[in-house]
Amino acid sequence: MFKKGESESGTVTIFLAMVLAVIFMFVAVFIDYARIGAMKVQTERLSHAAVRSVMSSYMPELQQRYGLFAHSGEQGDFIMSKVLNDSTKPIPHRDGLAIIPMQLDSSGLVFERELGRYDHFNQQIQEEMKYKAPIDFLYDAVTRFKPLSEDLKQAAHSVDVLRKLQKLYDKREKSLEQAIKKRREAAKTAEMVAKLVMDPPSSYFSDSPLGGNIRSLADGASRYSDYYTKYTEDEAREPRLRIHGTELSEYRMDLTGVLFRLGQARTGAASTHQQKIEEANDLIEEAKQLNEQMKQVIKDGEARAANQAYDKVGQANTPSKGVSSSGNVNGAELRKKTEELVRKDTEFAAFINSQNQQLTDYTYAQQKVMAAESSLRNLSDGDSYHKRNEVLSANKDIQVYMDRYVKSSSSNMIDQSAQQIDDYRAADKERAKVDKQSQQKLNEAQNKIKLLVAAAGLEESTKQFNELKTYFNESISFNKTSSEESVSTQMSDDPYDAGGDAMENMDQMFGGMSGFIDVLSDELFQNEYAMQYFSSVDLSMLSGSKTNTSTLEPESFFLPESQELEYIIYGFHNPYGNITAAYGEVFTIRLAIRTMEGLVESSKLGNPLLILSKAILYGLEHALADMSSLADDGKVELSKYAKQISVTYRDHLRFFLLAHSNNEKKMSRMMALIRLNTDIDLLKSYTYASGQTGMRMKLWFLPGITKMLGTISGSANRVENGSVYITVQSDYSY
C-alpha cells in the first residue's frame, strides 16, 4: 500500500476518520428522516384536530331544533390557523432540546357539500332517525292498522266494485228510462191522429145532415150521404136555381181542413215514430253495452292488485300483536250479490222487439187512416157505406194502437216494458232517500272546510307563506328539480265518489306501509323525521270544539309555524290550503273506516247497491262525529271493531306522508321551513370541510443530502434554505 521508505504512521487514524465520517453522514441523515417522519405524523394530527375544531363550531340552533349539523362557513380559516398556531407555539423547556420544533407555514380551509343538497340533507336525516324511525313506523302505523287490514281490504275491494257498478247501473237504468220516454213521445203523436179520425171514438156512427163543424173523418163520413143527395139535387137544377151551394161548399171546406190537418198529424207522427223508435233502439243498445261492462267489472273485480298491500300489512311482524278485529266484512258474499244487478241479454232483445213492434203497429194503423182519407177525398162516387166502413176500420186500428201504447192499462205495451224495467229496481226508491241523506251529510262536511277557508286570508300569514314559497323555489332551483304547483284535491260532491275516493286513499296508505315493511327506504326516514321535528295544526282551536267554543284564532292558527307538517305533505303556499287538504283527508280516512263498519251493519239488506248506499251514509255520519272527537278530545277510536286502539290527528298525518310520496319536494319544504324558523339558509350551510396545513422544520444535518435523497425517492417534501416543508390535507364531514 505504501512505498518502501515511506512512513505508515497515522494511516489507521485516517481510515477510521473516513469510516466515521461516512457513518456520521448516514446517522445524521437518518436522524433528520426520523424527525421528518415524526413531523409528518404530528402535522396530520394537528391538521385533523384543527379541522375538527372548525367543524365543532356548528350552528347550535340548527342542531338543537332539528338535529342537523352544519357550519355557516364563517371564521373557519381564523379558527383553523389559531388552533395550529397555538399547537405549534414553542414551549420553554427547563432541560433538554426540542426534537421537532415545527412552525406553521400555511393553512387553508374550504367548505363543501351544502346541507341544502338533497343527498346531504337526506344523509343527515338517516343518521338522526336510523334507530327511531323503523320502531316508530312499525309501532305507530303498521301495528295499529294490522288488525283492520283484512276488513279494510274486503271493504275497499267491495266499494271499488260496487262504486263502478253503481255508476254503470244508474247509466243503464237511465238509458232504459230514456228509451221508455222516447216510446211515449212517439205514441203521444198518435193522439191527434186518432182524434182527427173519430172524436170521441166509437164502433158505430149514423148518418147526419149537413150543418155544424166537421172535426174528424167520422163527422165527414156521417154527413156524406146528405151531402151527396143535395149535391145531386143541385146538379139537376139550373145553376141559378141551385139552393144547397152554401151548405155543400162549407162541407167541402171543413172536410178539406180536416184532411189537411190529419195529413200533417199523420206524417208528423210517422216521422216522429221513426226517429224516436230509432233513438229508443240506440238507447237499448247503449244499455246493453253498459250491462256488458257491468259483467266485466264483476269479472275483473276478483283480481285486484291493491289487495296485496293489505295482506302484506296483515302478515307483518310487529313489536306487539295488537288486537284482533271482529268486523268480519264478508266481501266475497257481498260481491257475489252484484250478479243480481246484471240484466239478462234476452231482456234487451225483448225491449227492441217491442219498440220495433210499436213502429210496425203505427205504420199499419197509418195505412188504414190513409185509406179512409183517400175514400173521403173522392166526393163524387156517392158510396157513403164504403166511406163509413173505411173510417170505422181506421178508427178501430188507431184505437188498437192507442190501447197498446197510449192509454194506461194492463195491456199497454210501453207500461209493460216500464214495469219490466222497474222489477229490477225495487230498492232504488229507498236508495234514493238514503242518497239524499248522504248528500246532506257530505254538504255538512264540505261546509266545515269552507268555513276554514273563509276564516283565512290574514296579512301576516300570507306574507310568511310568500316568503316560504321563495325559499322553497330557491331550494328546488338549487337542486335542479321541477317545481310544479301543488294541485288541490277537493272532496267530491257525490257521496258515492266520496266513499270511493276514501277507499282509494286507504289503498295508497296501505301501499305506502307495505312498501316500507321489507325495505327501509329514504322516504320512511324523511317521514318520521318530519313527524319528530315539525308541528301540526291544533284542532282544538276549531270553532265549536269543547276547548274553544268561540271562534278560530287566526293570528296563530293560519301561520306556517302552526301547520308545518301539513305544509310538508301538501305544499300549498297559502294560509288555508294545507289545513283544508289535511282536514279533508282526515275526513276521508275516517269515512273509509266507518264505511267498512257500515258494510257490516248493512250486510243483511238484499240489494248490494242499497248496502253500499247505507254503508256510505253510516260512514258519513260517523266520520263527522269523529272529526268533532278529534277536535274535542284530541283522539278517536280507530274503529268500533278496534276500540282499544286510538288515533290522534297527527297519527293520520303520518299515514298521509305515506300516501303522498314525493321525496324531493318534501325535503325542499322542510328546508324552507327551517330557514323561515331559524333564518339559516341551508343552501349556504356546509357539512364538509377540507383543510390544508403546511409546516416547516429546520433540519439539523446535511439538508442538501436530504433534499437529494428526497428527490431521488420521489418524496413530496420540500427542502429549502435548510428547512423541510410538509403539506397535508385533512377532511371532515358531519
C-alpha atoms as one frame of an Amber mdcrd trajectory, in Angstrom:
protein
   0.000   0.000   0.000   2.905   2.308   0.808   6.269   2.617  -0.946   9.395
   1.448   0.752  10.928   4.025   2.929   7.703   5.948   3.496   6.258   6.189
   6.995   2.967   4.278   7.713   2.152   6.157  10.875  -1.410   7.741  11.084
  -2.954   5.542   8.411  -5.317   3.863  10.826  -6.453   7.185  12.122  -7.190
   8.453   8.661  -9.015   5.251   7.788 -11.123   5.417  10.918 -11.873   9.077
  10.309 -13.111   8.260   6.839 -15.296   5.433   8.160 -16.656   7.529  10.978
 -17.471  10.352   8.581 -19.491   8.040   6.417 -21.225   6.552   9.447 -21.938
  10.024  10.837 -23.393  11.091   7.494 -25.746   8.133   7.444 -26.722   8.585
  11.061 -27.301  12.295  10.563 -29.462  11.694   7.501 -31.480   9.013   9.327
 -31.954  11.307  12.303 -33.396  14.027  10.081 -35.509  11.467   8.245 -36.857
  10.245  11.564 -37.601  13.838  12.579 -39.330  14.412   9.204 -41.454  11.273
   9.693 -42.461  12.361  13.174 -43.143  15.837  11.867 -45.449  14.437   9.208
 -47.421  12.386  11.729 -47.679  15.328  14.047 -48.723  17.612  11.207 -51.504
  15.211  10.215 -52.713  15.037  13.783 -52.657  18.790  14.177 -54.407  19.277
  10.832 -57.183  16.833  11.734 -57.558  18.466  15.127 -57.717  21.907  13.565
 -60.403  20.871  11.027 -62.381  19.129  13.773 -62.134  22.282  15.866 -63.526
  24.292  12.982 -66.395  21.862  12.424 -67.172  21.723  16.121 -68.393  25.288
  15.791 -71.595  24.093  14.099 -74.761  26.131  14.363 -76.309  25.171  17.732
 -79.839  26.328  16.887 -79.955  24.052  13.881 -78.744  21.096  15.924 -80.979
  21.695  18.915 -84.190  22.343  16.959 -83.754  19.953  14.058 -80.946  17.548
  14.934 -78.860  18.721  11.976 -75.191  19.625  11.860 -73.889  22.320   9.535
 -71.313  25.095   9.555 -72.066  28.612   8.488 -68.720  28.873   6.652 -67.709
  31.948   8.639 -64.349  32.343  10.525 -63.251  28.851   9.534 -59.792  29.969
   8.403 -59.304  32.012  11.556 -60.199  29.123  13.849 -58.000  26.719  11.969
 -54.951  28.974  11.911 -55.392  29.828  15.599 -55.544  26.164  16.582 -52.463
  25.383  14.513 -50.502  28.366  15.823 -51.380  27.546  19.403 -50.426  23.924
  18.867 -47.010  24.748  17.371 -46.088  27.520  19.796 -42.718  26.664  21.393
 -42.943  25.519  24.985 -39.920  26.536  27.089 -38.023  23.509  28.360 -36.008
  23.647  31.535 -33.759  20.880  30.296 -33.470  19.132  27.001 -33.854  20.024
  23.388 -36.989  20.333  21.213 -36.732  17.433  18.827 -39.480  18.574  16.388
 -39.584  22.366  16.517 -42.329  22.791  13.877 -43.576  26.135  12.717 -46.784
  26.892  10.831 -46.018  27.762   7.257 -49.523  27.991   5.762 -53.118  26.880
   6.310 -56.255  26.917   4.225 -59.839  25.751   4.575 -62.539  25.027   2.003
 -66.181  24.318   2.910 -68.143  21.983   0.662 -71.307  19.861   0.466 -74.093
  22.242   1.319 -76.750  20.840   3.630 -79.315  22.203   1.191 -78.427  19.477
  -1.308 -80.850  16.569  -1.215 -78.250  13.831  -0.804 -76.507  15.574   2.115
 -79.775  16.560   3.789 -81.116  13.050   3.381 -77.886  11.541   4.773 -78.183
  13.561   7.984 -81.853  12.638   8.330 -80.955   8.962   8.054 -78.213   9.360
  10.650 -80.603  11.122  13.001 -83.513   8.667  12.531 -81.716   5.370  11.873
 -82.846   3.818  15.169 -86.065   5.669  15.916 -87.763   5.690  12.501 -88.218
   1.923  11.992 -89.567   1.454  15.512 -91.981   4.384  15.327 -93.203   3.300
  11.916 -93.867  -0.300  12.911 -95.435   0.603  16.237 -97.419   3.729  15.363
 -98.515   2.839  11.833 -98.322  -0.852  10.975 -99.276  -2.235  14.383-102.350
  -0.023  14.610-103.757  -0.890  11.219-102.704  -4.517  11.148-105.893  -5.749
  12.961-108.116  -3.989  10.418-106.153  -4.957   7.325-108.425  -7.831   6.277
-111.676  -5.958   6.922-110.425  -2.837   5.165-109.194  -4.920   2.246-112.611
  -6.508   1.809-114.334  -3.155   2.259-112.086  -1.349  -0.226-112.466  -4.213
  -2.692-116.253  -4.278  -2.357-116.666  -0.498  -2.505-114.409  -0.379  -5.553
-116.577  -2.922  -7.379-119.910  -1.556  -6.144-118.968   2.037  -6.905-118.157
   1.151 -10.511-121.316  -0.922 -10.778-123.412   1.854  -9.274-122.260   4.287
 -11.964-122.889   1.768 -14.736-126.169   0.633 -13.185-127.554   4.160 -12.943
-126.441   4.943 -16.505-128.011   1.731 -17.768-131.285   2.362 -15.981-131.311
   5.947 -17.182-130.870   4.717 -20.770-133.783   2.346 -20.301-135.871   5.157
 -18.835-134.970   7.367 -21.765-135.977   4.600 -24.158-139.384   4.381 -22.479
-139.655   8.160 -22.663-138.867   8.100 -26.395-141.569   5.482 -26.945-144.127
   7.530 -25.050-143.177  10.646 -27.011-143.728   8.711 -30.231-147.005   7.222
 -29.025-148.337  10.606 -27.933-148.248  11.876 -31.518-150.933   9.303 -32.397
-153.446  11.039 -30.134-154.082  13.812 -32.651-154.355  11.309 -35.492-156.938
   9.298 -33.543-158.835  12.445 -32.642-158.982  13.546 -36.272-160.239  10.101
 -37.300-163.086   9.935 -34.763-163.723  12.017 -31.680-164.923  10.526 -29.433
-164.016   7.045 -30.687-166.852   4.581 -31.252-167.559   1.363 -33.089-170.546
   2.914 -34.951-171.886   6.233 -36.157-175.074   7.092 -38.070-175.700   9.474
 -40.942-176.168  13.130 -40.088-177.466  16.091 -42.069-175.181  18.823 -43.247
-174.521  21.601 -40.773-172.213  22.133 -37.833-168.418  21.829 -37.744-166.626
  18.826 -39.179-163.839  17.919 -36.737-162.974  14.392 -37.853-163.209  11.893
 -40.666-166.163  10.341 -38.890-168.004  13.674 -38.992-167.287  13.955 -42.696
-168.384  10.386 -43.417-171.620  10.749 -41.399-172.633  13.841 -43.399-171.540
  12.492 -46.763-174.900  10.822 -47.550-176.784  14.105 -47.070-174.060  15.934
 -48.944-174.294  13.642 -51.931-178.114  13.802 -52.004-178.157  17.593 -52.024
-175.262  17.674 -54.427-177.139  15.545 -56.962-180.288  17.631 -56.473-178.459
  20.832 -57.255-176.714  19.246 -60.175-180.159  18.524 -61.675-181.206  22.177
 -61.389-180.226  25.154 -63.355-177.269  26.901 -61.786-179.321  29.903 -60.817
-181.913  27.662 -59.183-179.486  25.667 -57.010-180.280  26.067 -53.310-177.596
  23.991 -51.471-174.480  25.677 -52.752-173.526  27.254 -49.423-174.003  24.060
 -47.413-172.098  21.996 -49.923-169.251  24.498 -50.042-168.975  24.637 -46.257
-168.899  20.826 -46.108-166.134  20.609 -48.685-164.158  23.350 -46.964-164.471
  21.788 -43.487-163.641  18.320 -44.800-160.624  19.632 -46.679-159.399  21.269
 -43.467-159.785  18.006 -41.553-157.974  16.069 -44.268-155.159  18.630 -44.299
-154.726  18.593 -40.529-154.952  14.816 -40.437-152.356  14.512 -43.172-149.999
  16.769 -41.267-150.617  14.961 -37.991-150.217  11.553 -39.621-146.986  12.333
 -41.457-145.590  14.134 -38.399-146.461  11.156 -36.234-144.851   8.783 -38.730
-141.659  10.837 -38.790-141.614  11.102 -35.010-142.192   7.364 -34.646-139.327
   6.599 -36.986-136.979   8.973 -35.180-137.983   8.182 -31.609-138.037   4.419
 -32.095-134.565   4.553 -33.648-133.364   6.639 -30.710-135.020   4.221 -28.310
-133.280   1.289 -30.011-129.949   3.113 -29.726-130.597   3.673 -26.038-131.356
  -0.019 -25.545-128.113  -0.897 -27.307-126.321   1.572 -25.055-127.941  -0.032
 -22.014-126.877  -3.442 -23.285-123.278  -2.271 -23.616-123.376  -0.874 -20.087
-124.753  -4.211 -18.931-121.781  -5.936 -20.574-119.436  -3.516 -18.815-121.062
  -4.447 -15.521-120.361  -8.100 -16.253-116.739  -7.234 -16.954-116.427  -5.202
 -13.743-117.708  -8.147 -11.738-115.340 -10.495 -13.551-112.320  -8.223 -13.163
-113.232  -7.354  -9.602-111.917 -10.600  -8.197-108.368  -9.822  -9.338-107.361
  -6.628  -7.523-103.691  -5.701  -7.241-104.222  -3.320  -4.305-105.230  -6.234
  -2.071-101.622  -7.415  -1.853-100.661  -4.377   0.228-103.370  -5.158   2.806
-102.205  -8.780   3.001 -98.604  -7.709   3.487 -99.500  -5.370   6.348-101.697
  -8.048   7.919 -98.851 -10.570   7.838 -96.146  -8.169   9.041 -94.071  -8.948
  12.117 -94.668  -6.084  14.514 -93.372  -5.244  18.022 -96.724  -6.191  19.557
 -99.535  -8.395  18.341-102.128  -5.673  18.740-105.794  -6.629  18.856-107.997
  -8.722  16.651-110.764  -7.146  14.632-114.280  -8.522  14.949-115.700  -6.753
  11.922-115.782  -9.729   9.601-116.641  -7.952   6.370-117.824 -10.741   4.099
-116.717  -9.076   0.900-116.900 -12.210  -1.221-120.574 -12.745  -0.377-121.379
  -9.085  -0.993-119.626  -9.123  -4.359-121.484 -12.320  -5.226-124.751 -10.420
  -4.818-123.704  -7.985  -7.529-124.651 -10.574 -10.148-128.268  -9.733  -9.304
-127.732  -6.270 -10.784-126.964  -7.658 -14.237-129.884  -7.949 -16.651-130.316
 -10.897 -18.974-129.464 -10.409 -22.626-132.947 -11.621 -23.600-134.458  -8.562
 -21.906-132.714  -6.172 -24.243-133.792  -8.203 -27.260-137.368  -8.131 -25.945
-137.199  -4.341 -25.476-136.018  -3.806 -29.048-138.645  -6.191 -30.434-141.368
  -4.373 -28.517-140.164  -0.996 -29.794-139.986  -2.199 -33.375-143.468  -3.677
 -32.983-144.708  -0.257 -31.894-143.395   1.228 -35.128-144.983  -1.612 -37.120
-148.339  -1.163 -35.375-148.368   2.542 -36.046-147.429   2.024 -39.677-150.311
  -0.431 -40.076-152.786   1.952 -38.414-151.481   4.795 -40.562-152.190   2.828
 -43.722-155.806   2.363 -42.632-156.081   6.061 -41.890-154.659   6.873 -45.327
-157.263   4.579 -46.887-160.035   6.429 -45.040-158.558   9.748 -46.141-158.486
   8.572 -49.738-162.121   7.487 -49.694-163.260  10.854 -48.333-161.278  12.797
 -50.890-163.477  11.271 -53.598-166.810  13.059 -53.089-168.325  12.124 -56.416
-168.771   8.342 -56.065-171.789   8.510 -53.746-170.625   5.434 -51.795-171.321
   6.555 -48.229-171.325   2.948 -46.991-167.742   2.415 -48.168-166.618   5.662
 -46.613-168.251   4.796 -43.307-166.570   1.373 -43.268-163.151   2.832 -44.118
-163.425   5.363 -41.306-164.647   2.741 -38.818-161.820   0.424 -39.853-159.236
   3.210 -39.491-160.695   4.174 -36.126-160.566   0.567 -34.969-156.886   0.149
 -35.850-155.776   3.513 -34.488-157.653   2.771 -31.265-155.928  -0.594 -31.048
-152.641   1.319 -31.256-153.875   3.788 -28.611-154.820   0.944 -26.289-151.447
  -0.744 -26.732-149.194   2.291 -26.462-151.016   5.402 -25.221-153.798   4.631
 -22.788-152.731   3.465 -19.352-153.884  -0.094 -18.855-152.607  -3.595 -18.211
-152.434  -4.176 -21.963-150.243  -1.120 -22.622-147.022  -2.468 -24.129-144.954
   0.523 -23.012-146.256   0.183 -19.461-145.356  -3.493 -19.554-141.799  -2.675
 -20.641-141.581   0.027 -17.959-142.796  -2.456 -15.373-140.232  -4.980 -16.542
-137.570  -2.320 -16.000-138.934  -1.407 -12.562-138.907  -5.038 -11.443-135.106
  -4.765 -11.146-135.349  -1.515  -9.247-137.340  -2.394  -6.167-134.682  -0.912
  -3.853-133.977   2.206  -5.910-136.565   4.395  -4.212-135.208   3.593  -0.774
-131.674   4.070  -2.072-132.655   7.495  -3.405-133.852   8.516   0.069-130.626
   7.295   1.644-128.559   9.064  -1.012-130.375  12.299  -0.235-129.440  11.981
   3.442-125.851  11.169   2.467-125.715  14.279   0.302-126.793  16.391   3.267
-124.055  14.905   5.450-121.454  15.388   2.736-122.527  19.011   2.339-122.111
  19.439   6.084-118.507  18.230   5.869-117.804  20.485   2.899-119.283  23.468
   4.712-116.855  22.954   7.583-113.978  23.130   5.133-115.450  26.245   3.535
-115.589  27.891   6.963-111.854  27.271   7.349-111.198  28.973   4.025-113.437
  31.896   4.945-111.540  32.448   8.185-108.142  32.584   6.450-106.523  35.328
   4.395-104.653  37.192   7.119-101.947  39.570   6.037 -99.165  38.228   8.272
 -99.731  34.559   7.419 -99.957  35.373   3.719 -96.683  37.305   3.949 -94.929
  34.407   5.649 -96.228  31.902   3.115 -94.941  34.081   0.280 -91.561  34.098
   1.991 -91.782  30.338   2.405 -92.545  29.940  -1.290 -89.420  31.939  -2.159
 -87.268  29.667  -0.014 -88.903  26.573  -1.483 -88.302  27.722  -5.052 -84.674
  28.524  -4.258 -84.195  25.002  -2.904 -85.857  23.470  -5.942 -83.700  25.549
  -8.286 -80.530  24.788  -6.329 -81.196  21.047  -6.639 -82.309  21.390 -10.272
 -85.733  19.869  -9.710 -89.060  20.736 -11.276 -91.370  22.867  -9.142 -94.913
  22.190 -10.259 -97.527  23.804  -8.058 -99.457  21.533  -5.744-102.875  20.659
  -7.097-105.830  20.941  -4.773-107.811  17.736  -4.352-111.283  18.816  -3.381
-113.764  16.470  -1.819-116.206  15.081  -4.349-119.756  16.402  -4.364-121.125
  12.889  -4.932-121.439  10.617  -1.861-120.521   7.518  -3.871-117.424   9.208
  -5.289-116.508  10.487  -1.833-116.755   6.948  -0.460-114.796   5.539  -3.375
-112.105   8.215  -3.068-111.827   7.421   0.635-111.141   3.775  -0.163-108.595
   4.764  -2.817-106.790   6.842  -0.191-106.801   3.779   2.043-105.279   1.765
  -0.828-102.495   4.340  -1.152-101.895   4.370   2.583-101.607   0.586   2.842
 -99.496   0.575  -0.305 -97.116   3.018   1.382 -96.976   0.965   4.586 -96.392
  -2.318   2.774 -93.583  -0.784   0.746 -91.632   0.062   3.902 -92.113  -3.207
   5.756 -89.297  -5.069   3.986 -87.179  -2.165   2.762 -86.455   0.887   4.896
 -86.253   3.491   2.156 -85.139   7.114   2.365 -88.733   8.261   2.385 -89.529
   6.401   5.593 -86.721   8.202   7.422 -87.841  11.536   5.974 -91.450  10.940
   7.013 -90.520  10.029  10.560 -88.100  12.958  10.729 -90.949  15.288   9.748
 -93.134  13.735  12.441 -90.356  14.212  15.009 -89.365  17.807  14.356 -92.267
  19.696  12.777 -95.516  20.928  14.305 -99.069  20.382  13.112-102.429  22.100
  13.468-104.097  22.131  16.862-107.645  21.033  16.051-108.849  22.188  19.451
-108.700  25.733  18.085-111.512  24.960  15.685-114.742  26.800  16.348-117.270
  24.693  18.202-114.852  22.365  19.961-115.092  21.883  23.711-111.839  23.723
  24.275-112.736  26.669  22.059-116.408  27.477  21.868-115.927  30.882  20.291
-114.049  31.319  17.054-110.738  30.490  15.415-107.631  32.340  16.486-106.377
  33.212  13.013-103.369  35.142  14.318-101.653  31.846  15.060-103.846  29.157
  13.511-103.007  30.044   9.913 -99.323  30.873  10.352 -96.808  28.435   8.800
 -95.449  27.598  12.258 -98.846  26.114  13.174 -99.157  23.871  10.115 -95.623
  22.764   9.289 -96.400  19.081   8.877 -99.421  19.825   6.716 -97.273  22.069
   4.528 -94.644  19.327   4.120 -97.350  16.907   2.951 -99.313  19.175   0.596
 -97.101  22.145  -0.207 -99.712  24.890  -0.638 -98.295  28.380  -0.250-101.366
  29.997   1.248-102.754  30.156   4.788-105.613  27.679   4.336-104.716  25.213
   1.554-102.713  22.785   3.671-105.156  22.852   6.583-108.209  22.237   4.418
-106.425  19.489   2.487-105.410  17.749   5.704-108.858  18.191   7.250-110.450
  16.770   4.121-108.112  13.787   4.034-108.585  13.021   7.716-112.292  13.034
   6.996-111.845  10.654   4.053-109.773   8.226   6.162-112.444   8.270   8.847
-115.045   7.848   6.113-113.215   4.805   4.733-113.008   3.125   8.147-116.591
   3.943   9.055-117.844   2.850   5.631-116.194  -0.501   6.300-118.226  -0.691
   9.506-121.326   0.365   7.580-120.905  -2.547   5.178-121.054  -4.893   8.151
-124.058  -3.119   9.650-125.970  -3.139   6.336-124.935  -6.588   5.147-128.389
  -8.090   5.760-130.033  -5.858   3.170-130.661  -7.654  -0.096-129.727  -5.192
  -2.807-125.949  -4.657  -2.990-126.296  -1.028  -4.097-128.608  -0.351  -1.172
-125.978  -1.926   1.087-123.384   0.443  -0.375-125.689   3.433  -0.027-126.468
   2.636   3.614-122.791   1.991   4.337-121.778   5.380   2.906-124.461   7.167
   4.935-123.239   5.353   8.050-119.685   6.314   7.175-120.512   9.989   6.624
-122.476  10.289   9.874-119.769   8.673  11.981-116.885  10.388  10.177-118.408
  13.767  11.053-118.671  12.656  14.680-115.033  11.512  14.556-113.880  14.944
  13.376-115.626  16.509  16.356-113.968  13.975  18.686-110.534  14.764  17.266
-111.121  18.466  17.932-112.705  17.985  21.365-110.753  15.063  22.816-107.638
  15.031  20.662-108.170  11.399  19.692-110.736   8.956  18.365-111.104   5.197
  18.331-109.574   3.641  15.254-112.750   1.643  14.638-115.678   0.237  16.561
-114.058  -3.124  15.847-110.734  -1.966  17.346-111.853   0.213  20.259-108.643
  -0.483  22.170-106.682   1.469  19.577-106.995   5.245  19.492-105.507   7.582
  16.923-104.774  11.293  17.003-104.815  13.915  14.299-101.030  13.623  13.953
-101.329   9.855  13.551-103.466  10.493  10.496-100.825  12.851   9.120 -98.260
  10.040   9.373-100.478   7.985   7.090-100.751  10.874   4.628 -96.967  11.138
   4.489 -97.059   7.541   3.270 -99.759   8.228   0.713 -98.194  11.422  -0.704
 -94.869  10.146  -1.959 -92.667  12.943  -3.240 -89.303  12.861  -1.508 -87.597
  15.792  -3.172 -90.398  18.294  -2.704 -90.870  17.161   0.890 -87.191  17.855
   1.576 -87.372  21.286  -0.074 -90.403  22.130   2.057 -88.585  21.057   5.214
 -85.579  23.179   4.236 -87.835  26.158   3.564 -89.466  25.797   6.987 -86.092
  25.502   8.711 -84.928  28.679   7.008 -88.147  30.506   7.887 -87.920  29.464
  11.552 -84.173  29.903  12.106 -83.117  32.305   9.373 -80.447  29.728   8.472
 -80.021  29.193   4.751 -79.163  25.526   4.264 -78.024  26.323   0.742 -75.139
  28.218   2.344 -74.578  25.866   5.259 -71.877  23.252   4.903 -71.438  19.699
   6.093 -67.897  19.080   4.849 -64.579  20.876   5.282 -61.241  20.243   3.630
 -58.197  21.828   5.266 -54.621  22.128   4.080 -51.846  22.560   6.629 -48.227
  23.494   5.764 -45.482  23.044   8.400 -41.760  23.726   8.290 -38.888  22.490
  10.409 -35.167  23.297  10.498 -33.022  20.337   9.521 -30.104  19.554  11.786
 -27.736  17.824   9.392 -26.850  17.878   5.731 -30.020  19.444   4.215 -28.530
  19.133   0.744 -28.186  15.361   1.013 -31.678  15.134   2.477 -33.064  17.132
  -0.419 -31.157  14.958  -2.914 -32.388  11.748  -1.360 -35.946  13.104  -1.268
 -35.752  13.959  -4.957 -34.414  10.501  -5.813 -37.128   8.758  -3.758 -39.947
  10.975  -5.178 -40.934  12.444  -1.816 -43.406  15.333  -1.796 -41.465  17.030
   0.990 -39.791  20.284   0.024 -36.390  21.272   1.376 -35.345  24.883   1.095
 -32.862  27.019   2.972 -32.060  24.244   5.406 -35.689  23.611   6.336 -38.131
  20.916   5.304 -41.691  21.854   4.344 -44.633  19.396   4.664 -48.201  19.955
   3.456 -51.075  17.628   4.449 -54.807  17.660   3.744 -57.466  16.795   6.300
 -61.172  16.316   5.640 -64.115  16.192   7.985 -67.811  15.605   7.377 -70.810
  15.615   9.690
